[in-house]
Amino acid sequence: MNENFLWGGATAANQAEGGYNLDGRGLSSIDLCPIGEKRSAMIRGLSNQLTLDETQYYPSHKGIDFYTHYKEDIALFAEMGFKAYRFSISWTRIFPTGVEETPNEKGIEFYSNVIDECLKYGIEPIVTISHFDVPVALIEKIGSWRSREMIGYYLNLCRVLFERFKGRVTYWLPFNEINMILHAPFMAAGLVFEEGENQEQVKYQATHHELVASAMATKMAKEIDPNNQIGCMFAAGSTYPYTCNPDDVWQALQVDRENYFFVDIQARGYYPNYAWKFFEANNIELTIEDGDLALIKENTVDIIAFSYYNSRCVSADPNAASQAEGNLFASAKNPYLEASAWGWPIDPKGLRITLNEVYDRYQKPLFLVENGLGAVDEVTEKGEIIDDYRIDYLSKHMAEMVKAVDLDGVDLIGYLTWGAIDIVSASSGEMSKRYGFIYVDGDNEGNGTYKRSKKKSFDWYKEVIASNGKNL
Ligand code: BG6
């Protein structure tokens, strides 16, 4: 592995920060997603509950209180030897309703402090501009990304970030898991559907706005600082056909295209033919303004960033296989794979396959910015957390990643684990679904001391980084 390889970890504002109403922060989409049975309809855009309900618990309001613990947390990341730390910006900390002319200085100060804290330890900050997070005021005013006006508001945020953090931040990801708009449209993009409307139409029009915004952000980032490196970011994981029946193989190709569609545009610079045909077949008519396609063409990304949790498996026959869980994507259960306690398949070799597939397709540097195991951790009487299952998951994935780089020649610039520290789960809102090397004493209802303690995997990852991936 290259000596400059970026080992580290990642979190997101909406799952870590808490402090949801502190220092002028406005209400964000994620603040409306409660834990429990109402969450699924909310994150999928099927609920129009845009005000807080006192009978519900909203995990983002507290997160893990990274807002006040960030120094302690980053010091722990530094102790593990992190070379990079990925975090996201809570839009409403900077622009509380999205439409303000001037930013909230308190919000800028917070991120400036986080960045300085990273730099103090030689940790490269990797900034996701929008990670499942839009101002509620913009959802109410213009319907979030369904409106083209959203682009302008988003670019206001980008400009502030690029200008204020110039020279301190080089790596920017305009949107987290951009393809998640298809699966969790409210969580990913603030979309709330109206009854009877063509949801695909709404999702793809909103996607077009995000793609234009991403191209404009890329252009702006380069104008402000030519050193800036921009990455698209998608939820990856190759799709396997359930059998070698050509119908299954065809189905798998179709599902893969659903995800690659976004990256095809952001990395190659144009809508692929299969997309136009898909729109036609599904009565989707995109409103595309003059200049949009040229802009997309001229402002492709430098890096392809992605998350990998598992591969997927599909069958053309809906009755052929039972369904597996997996990062909000429906998928057939792969009989060759074990699964996590949340039913997500575990497929280390799938990571090598995915890395190769993505690199073959785009021939641009890749960055794996999320990989990890959500599991229940027990604290022993001695206060220890022996998370051998996490070490097992991560070491097997890392071994496949090392093969992809050293044996297959994939150009990968870094590997970040998801949840460097325990945070709230995006899909379920649970604290008990833990990903971190650092245990946080909090439960699903927000009770606990929120004290941090090191798990067994903490020292293990420290050694992985120190040996540059030799000791897994
Ligand atoms: C990715 C997201 O989809 O998966 C993260 O970018 C999320 O925000 C992660 O936390 C793991 O999913 P979950 O639902 O287990 O938290």
Boltz pocket constraint, residues with backbone or C-beta under 6 A from the ligand:
constraints:
  - pocket:
      binder: B
      contacts: [[A, 12], [A, 15], [A, 132], [A, 176], [A, 177], [A, 235], [A, 307], [A, 327], [A, 370], [A, 374], [A, 418], [A, 424], [A, 425], [A, 426], [A, 427], [A, 428], [A, 433]]
      max_distance: 6.0
